[in-house]
Amino acid sequence: MKKLIFLAVVAFGVYLLWGNVKTKQEDGHVNFSVDKSGVEQKIQSTGSKISGEAKSVEKKFEK
C-alpha cells in the first residue's frame, strides 16, 4: 500500500512538471528551470476538476 501511495505522489509530481521544465546548456553545464506559473495553473485546474467531480459524486449519493 505504501508503494502505491508513493507511486501516486511521484506520478502527480511528474504530471505537474510535464511541459513546465526548461533546460539550457551554458559552458558545458546544464541548467534546469521550472515555470512556476505554469505549475500553479495546472494545480488550480486539476483542483477545480477534482472538486467538480467530488461534488458530482456527492450529489449522486444524496439521491
Biopython code that builds the backbone (N, CA, C, O; Angstrom):
import numpy as np
from Bio.PDB.StructureBuilder import StructureBuilder

atoms = [
    (1, "MET", "N", (0.819, -1.186, 0.000)),
    (1, "MET", "CA", (0.000, 0.000, 0.000)),
    (1, "MET", "C", (0.871, 1.262, 0.000)),
    (1, "MET", "O", (0.553, 2.246, -0.667)),
    (2, "LYS", "N", (1.980, 1.217, 0.762)),
    (2, "LYS", "CA", (2.868, 2.370, 0.804)),
    (2, "LYS", "C", (3.485, 2.628, -0.563)),
    (2, "LYS", "O", (3.667, 3.777, -0.964)),
    (3, "LYS", "N", (3.804, 1.553, -1.275)),
    (3, "LYS", "CA", (4.395, 1.704, -2.607)),
    (3, "LYS", "C", (3.402, 2.358, -3.568)),
    (3, "LYS", "O", (3.792, 3.166, -4.412)),
    (4, "LEU", "N", (2.132, 2.014, -3.442)),
    (4, "LEU", "CA", (1.106, 2.575, -4.316)),
    (4, "LEU", "C", (0.933, 4.068, -4.056)),
    (4, "LEU", "O", (0.804, 4.852, -4.996)),
    (5, "ILE", "N", (0.932, 4.461, -2.793)),
    (5, "ILE", "CA", (0.812, 5.875, -2.453)),
    (5, "ILE", "C", (2.031, 6.640, -2.951)),
    (5, "ILE", "O", (1.898, 7.728, -3.511)),
    (6, "PHE", "N", (3.218, 6.074, -2.748)),
    (6, "PHE", "CA", (4.449, 6.708, -3.223)),
    (6, "PHE", "C", (4.407, 6.872, -4.739)),
    (6, "PHE", "O", (4.771, 7.929, -5.256)),
    (7, "LEU", "N", (3.973, 5.848, -5.450)),
    (7, "LEU", "CA", (3.878, 5.910, -6.908)),
    (7, "LEU", "C", (2.884, 6.978, -7.348)),
    (7, "LEU", "O", (3.131, 7.685, -8.326)),
    (8, "ALA", "N", (1.766, 7.106, -6.642)),
    (8, "ALA", "CA", (0.771, 8.124, -6.983)),
    (8, "ALA", "C", (1.344, 9.526, -6.789)),
    (8, "ALA", "O", (1.115, 10.407, -7.618)),
    (9, "VAL", "N", (2.080, 9.741, -5.712)),
    (9, "VAL", "CA", (2.678, 11.054, -5.451)),
    (9, "VAL", "C", (3.710, 11.385, -6.520)),
    (9, "VAL", "O", (3.744, 12.511, -7.015)),
    (10, "VAL", "N", (4.540, 10.432, -6.878)),
    (10, "VAL", "CA", (5.556, 10.653, -7.915)),
    (10, "VAL", "C", (4.888, 10.927, -9.261)),
    (10, "VAL", "O", (5.312, 11.822, -9.992)),
    (11, "ALA", "N", (3.858, 10.171, -9.588)),
    (11, "ALA", "CA", (3.158, 10.368, -10.858)),
    (11, "ALA", "C", (2.515, 11.752, -10.920)),
    (11, "ALA", "O", (2.553, 12.404, -11.964)),
    (12, "PHE", "N", (1.928, 12.206, -9.816)),
    (12, "PHE", "CA", (1.317, 13.533, -9.801)),
    (12, "PHE", "C", (2.381, 14.616, -9.949)),
    (12, "PHE", "O", (2.156, 15.615, -10.631)),
    (13, "GLY", "N", (3.524, 14.428, -9.323)),
    (13, "GLY", "CA", (4.629, 15.375, -9.465)),
    (13, "GLY", "C", (5.126, 15.461, -10.895)),
    (13, "GLY", "O", (5.392, 16.552, -11.397)),
    (14, "VAL", "N", (5.251, 14.329, -11.547)),
    (14, "VAL", "CA", (5.674, 14.308, -12.953)),
    (14, "VAL", "C", (4.627, 14.991, -13.823)),
    (14, "VAL", "O", (4.962, 15.725, -14.753)),
    (15, "TYR", "N", (3.355, 14.743, -13.513)),
    (15, "TYR", "CA", (2.269, 15.386, -14.262)),
    (15, "TYR", "C", (2.347, 16.906, -14.141)),
    (15, "TYR", "O", (2.166, 17.619, -15.128)),
    (16, "LEU", "N", (2.618, 17.402, -12.931)),
    (16, "LEU", "CA", (2.693, 18.847, -12.726)),
    (16, "LEU", "C", (3.881, 19.464, -13.445)),
    (16, "LEU", "O", (3.777, 20.575, -13.965)),
    (17, "LEU", "N", (5.001, 18.768, -13.482)),
    (17, "LEU", "CA", (6.201, 19.314, -14.098)),
    (17, "LEU", "C", (6.237, 19.126, -15.613)),
    (17, "LEU", "O", (6.989, 19.814, -16.303)),
    (18, "TRP", "N", (5.439, 18.210, -16.129)),
    (18, "TRP", "CA", (5.457, 17.903, -17.549)),
    (18, "TRP", "C", (5.153, 19.157, -18.360)),
    (18, "TRP", "O", (4.079, 19.739, -18.215)),
    (19, "GLY", "N", (6.066, 19.571, -19.196)),
    (19, "GLY", "CA", (5.889, 20.733, -20.049)),
    (19, "GLY", "C", (6.266, 22.052, -19.385)),
    (19, "GLY", "O", (6.242, 23.095, -20.039)),
    (20, "ASN", "N", (6.614, 22.027, -18.107)),
    (20, "ASN", "CA", (6.956, 23.253, -17.399)),
    (20, "ASN", "C", (8.425, 23.325, -17.012)),
    (20, "ASN", "O", (8.832, 24.254, -16.314)),
    (21, "VAL", "N", (9.221, 22.368, -17.449)),
    (21, "VAL", "CA", (10.652, 22.362, -17.155)),
    (21, "VAL", "C", (11.401, 22.764, -18.417)),
    (21, "VAL", "O", (11.181, 22.209, -19.493)),
    (22, "LYS", "N", (12.277, 23.726, -18.267)),
    (22, "LYS", "CA", (13.104, 24.196, -19.382)),
    (22, "LYS", "C", (14.563, 23.887, -19.064)),
    (22, "LYS", "O", (14.995, 24.010, -17.918)),
    (23, "THR", "N", (15.311, 23.489, -20.072)),
    (23, "THR", "CA", (16.740, 23.238, -19.884)),
    (23, "THR", "C", (17.527, 24.202, -20.766)),
    (23, "THR", "O", (17.096, 24.573, -21.858)),
    (24, "LYS", "N", (18.677, 24.589, -20.265)),
    (24, "LYS", "CA", (19.555, 25.466, -21.030)),
    (24, "LYS", "C", (20.986, 25.033, -20.747)),
    (24, "LYS", "O", (21.362, 24.805, -19.597)),
    (25, "GLN", "N", (21.774, 24.924, -21.802)),
    (25, "GLN", "CA", (23.158, 24.499, -21.633)),
    (25, "GLN", "C", (24.077, 25.702, -21.828)),
    (25, "GLN", "O", (24.040, 26.373, -22.860)),
    (26, "GLU", "N", (24.906, 25.960, -20.808)),
    (26, "GLU", "CA", (25.860, 27.058, -20.862)),
    (26, "GLU", "C", (27.210, 26.567, -20.353)),
    (26, "GLU", "O", (27.291, 25.997, -19.265)),
    (27, "ASP", "N", (28.236, 26.776, -21.105)),
    (27, "ASP", "CA", (29.606, 26.435, -20.711)),
    (27, "ASP", "C", (29.749, 24.990, -20.238)),
    (27, "ASP", "O", (30.475, 24.715, -19.283)),
    (28, "GLY", "N", (29.070, 24.087, -20.894)),
    (28, "GLY", "CA", (29.172, 22.677, -20.536)),
    (28, "GLY", "C", (28.318, 22.271, -19.347)),
    (28, "GLY", "O", (28.344, 21.105, -18.953)),
    (29, "HIS", "N", (27.560, 23.196, -18.760)),
    (29, "HIS", "CA", (26.678, 22.891, -17.644)),
    (29, "HIS", "C", (25.232, 22.954, -18.128)),
    (29, "HIS", "O", (24.875, 23.806, -18.942)),
    (30, "VAL", "N", (24.417, 22.055, -17.624)),
    (30, "VAL", "CA", (23.002, 22.046, -17.972)),
    (30, "VAL", "C", (22.227, 22.644, -16.807)),
    (30, "VAL", "O", (22.339, 22.184, -15.671)),
    (31, "ASN", "N", (21.445, 23.666, -17.099)),
    (31, "ASN", "CA", (20.629, 24.325, -16.087)),
    (31, "ASN", "C", (19.159, 23.988, -16.315)),
    (31, "ASN", "O", (18.675, 24.042, -17.445)),
    (32, "PHE", "N", (18.466, 23.648, -15.262)),
    (32, "PHE", "CA", (17.046, 23.349, -15.313)),
    (32, "PHE", "C", (16.288, 24.489, -14.644)),
    (32, "PHE", "O", (16.717, 25.004, -13.612)),
    (33, "SER", "N", (15.175, 24.876, -15.224)),
    (33, "SER", "CA", (14.313, 25.867, -14.582)),
    (33, "SER", "C", (12.863, 25.410, -14.728)),
    (33, "SER", "O", (12.488, 24.763, -15.706)),
    (34, "VAL", "N", (12.068, 25.764, -13.736)),
    (34, "VAL", "CA", (10.658, 25.359, -13.710)),
    (34, "VAL", "C", (9.809, 26.618, -13.837)),
    (34, "VAL", "O", (10.039, 27.609, -13.144)),
    (35, "ASP", "N", (8.832, 26.566, -14.722)),
    (35, "ASP", "CA", (7.885, 27.666, -14.890)),
    (35, "ASP", "C", (6.843, 27.564, -13.775)),
    (35, "ASP", "O", (5.894, 26.786, -13.872)),
    (36, "LYS", "N", (7.028, 28.355, -12.719)),
    (36, "LYS", "CA", (6.171, 28.265, -11.541)),
    (36, "LYS", "C", (4.725, 28.617, -11.851)),
    (36, "LYS", "O", (3.812, 28.000, -11.303)),
    (37, "SER", "N", (4.501, 29.590, -12.713)),
    (37, "SER", "CA", (3.125, 29.974, -13.032)),
    (37, "SER", "C", (2.407, 28.853, -13.787)),
    (37, "SER", "O", (1.208, 28.645, -13.601)),
    (38, "GLY", "N", (3.139, 28.137, -14.633)),
    (38, "GLY", "CA", (2.540, 27.006, -15.339)),
    (38, "GLY", "C", (2.152, 25.891, -14.393)),
    (38, "GLY", "O", (1.098, 25.276, -14.554)),
    (39, "VAL", "N", (3.002, 25.622, -13.398)),
    (39, "VAL", "CA", (2.704, 24.590, -12.406)),
    (39, "VAL", "C", (1.503, 25.018, -11.570)),
    (39, "VAL", "O", (0.620, 24.208, -11.287)),
    (40, "GLU", "N", (1.469, 26.294, -11.174)),
    (40, "GLU", "CA", (0.339, 26.787, -10.380)),
    (40, "GLU", "C", (-0.969, 26.682, -11.159)),
    (40, "GLU", "O", (-1.998, 26.322, -10.588)),
    (41, "GLN", "N", (-0.942, 26.991, -12.444)),
    (41, "GLN", "CA", (-2.143, 26.880, -13.268)),
    (41, "GLN", "C", (-2.611, 25.436, -13.355)),
    (41, "GLN", "O", (-3.810, 25.164, -13.292)),
    (42, "LYS", "N", (-1.663, 24.501, -13.502)),
    (42, "LYS", "CA", (-2.031, 23.093, -13.558)),
    (42, "LYS", "C", (-2.639, 22.639, -12.240)),
    (42, "LYS", "O", (-3.610, 21.882, -12.228)),
    (43, "ILE", "N", (-2.066, 23.102, -11.121)),
    (43, "ILE", "CA", (-2.602, 22.737, -9.813)),
    (43, "ILE", "C", (-4.026, 23.266, -9.663)),
    (43, "ILE", "O", (-4.908, 22.548, -9.192)),
    (44, "GLN", "N", (-4.254, 24.510, -10.059)),
    (44, "GLN", "CA", (-5.583, 25.090, -9.933)),
    (44, "GLN", "C", (-6.596, 24.386, -10.829)),
    (44, "GLN", "O", (-7.719, 24.119, -10.400)),
    (45, "SER", "N", (-6.216, 24.085, -12.056)),
    (45, "SER", "CA", (-7.156, 23.421, -12.959)),
    (45, "SER", "C", (-7.438, 21.995, -12.501)),
    (45, "SER", "O", (-8.575, 21.530, -12.581)),
    (46, "THR", "N", (-6.417, 21.304, -12.024)),
    (46, "THR", "CA", (-6.620, 19.949, -11.523)),
    (46, "THR", "C", (-7.475, 19.975, -10.268)),
    (46, "THR", "O", (-8.349, 19.124, -10.101)),
    (47, "GLY", "N", (-7.238, 20.935, -9.383)),
    (47, "GLY", "CA", (-8.038, 21.061, -8.165)),
    (47, "GLY", "C", (-9.494, 21.345, -8.471)),
    (47, "GLY", "O", (-10.381, 20.780, -7.832)),
    (48, "SER", "N", (-9.755, 22.212, -9.438)),
    (48, "SER", "CA", (-11.148, 22.509, -9.784)),
    (48, "SER", "C", (-11.824, 21.312, -10.440)),
    (48, "SER", "O", (-13.014, 21.086, -10.223)),
    (49, "LYS", "N", (-11.087, 20.541, -11.240)),
    (49, "LYS", "CA", (-11.651, 19.321, -11.834)),
    (49, "LYS", "C", (-12.026, 18.325, -10.754)),
    (49, "LYS", "O", (-13.120, 17.760, -10.769)),
    (50, "ILE", "N", (-11.105, 18.110, -9.807)),
    (50, "ILE", "CA", (-11.354, 17.149, -8.735)),
    (50, "ILE", "C", (-12.524, 17.614, -7.875)),
    (50, "ILE", "O", (-13.366, 16.808, -7.479)),
    (51, "SER", "N", (-12.576, 18.908, -7.587)),
    (51, "SER", "CA", (-13.667, 19.458, -6.784)),
    (51, "SER", "C", (-15.008, 19.263, -7.488)),
    (51, "SER", "O", (-15.997, 18.873, -6.867)),
    (52, "GLY", "N", (-15.029, 19.536, -8.776)),
    (52, "GLY", "CA", (-16.260, 19.352, -9.551)),
    (52, "GLY", "C", (-16.706, 17.901, -9.577)),
    (52, "GLY", "O", (-17.894, 17.611, -9.432)),
    (53, "GLU", "N", (-15.766, 16.992, -9.759)),
    (53, "GLU", "CA", (-16.101, 15.572, -9.759)),
    (53, "GLU", "C", (-16.596, 15.118, -8.388)),
    (53, "GLU", "O", (-17.531, 14.323, -8.291)),
    (54, "ALA", "N", (-15.961, 15.629, -7.324)),
    (54, "ALA", "CA", (-16.371, 15.262, -5.970)),
    (54, "ALA", "C", (-17.795, 15.741, -5.687)),
    (54, "ALA", "O", (-18.583, 15.012, -5.084)),
    (55, "LYS", "N", (-18.130, 16.948, -6.112)),
    (55, "LYS", "CA", (-19.489, 17.467, -5.919)),
    (55, "LYS", "C", (-20.492, 16.642, -6.707)),
    (55, "LYS", "O", (-21.594, 16.375, -6.226)),
    (56, "SER", "N", (-20.122, 16.242, -7.903)),
    (56, "SER", "CA", (-20.996, 15.421, -8.736)),
    (56, "SER", "C", (-21.276, 14.074, -8.069)),
    (56, "SER", "O", (-22.419, 13.617, -8.030)),
    (57, "VAL", "N", (-20.236, 13.452, -7.553)),
    (57, "VAL", "CA", (-20.394, 12.156, -6.893)),
    (57, "VAL", "C", (-21.206, 12.323, -5.613)),
    (57, "VAL", "O", (-22.036, 11.474, -5.288)),
    (58, "GLU", "N", (-20.971, 13.404, -4.891)),
    (58, "GLU", "CA", (-21.702, 13.658, -3.643)),
    (58, "GLU", "C", (-23.193, 13.816, -3.922)),
    (58, "GLU", "O", (-24.020, 13.305, -3.167)),
    (59, "LYS", "N", (-23.543, 14.520, -4.998)),
    (59, "LYS", "CA", (-24.961, 14.695, -5.358)),
    (59, "LYS", "C", (-25.597, 13.360, -5.726)),
    (59, "LYS", "O", (-26.766, 13.130, -5.416)),
    (60, "LYS", "N", (-24.855, 12.485, -6.375)),
    (60, "LYS", "CA", (-25.388, 11.163, -6.741)),
    (60, "LYS", "C", (-25.688, 10.336, -5.498)),
    (60, "LYS", "O", (-26.675, 9.600, -5.466)),
    (61, "PHE", "N", (-24.842, 10.452, -4.472)),
    (61, "PHE", "CA", (-25.052, 9.674, -3.260)),
    (61, "PHE", "C", (-26.161, 10.251, -2.392)),
    (61, "PHE", "O", (-26.740, 9.528, -1.581)),
    (62, "GLU", "N", (-26.472, 11.541, -2.542)),
    (62, "GLU", "CA", (-27.529, 12.165, -1.757)),
    (62, "GLU", "C", (-28.908, 11.704, -2.209)),
    (62, "GLU", "O", (-29.853, 11.711, -1.420)),
    (63, "LYS", "N", (-29.030, 11.311, -3.451)),
    (63, "LYS", "CA", (-30.344, 10.904, -4.007)),
    (63, "LYS", "C", (-30.816, 9.603, -3.473)),
    (63, "LYS", "O", (-31.894, 9.138, -3.844)),
]
sb = StructureBuilder()
sb.init_structure("model")
sb.init_model(0)
sb.init_chain("A")
sb.init_seg("    ")
for serial, (resi, resn, name, xyz) in enumerate(atoms, 1):
    if name == "N":
        sb.init_residue(resn, " ", resi, " ")
    sb.init_atom(name, np.array(xyz, "f"), 0.0, 1.0, " ", f" {name:<3s}", serial, name[0])
structure = sb.get_structure()
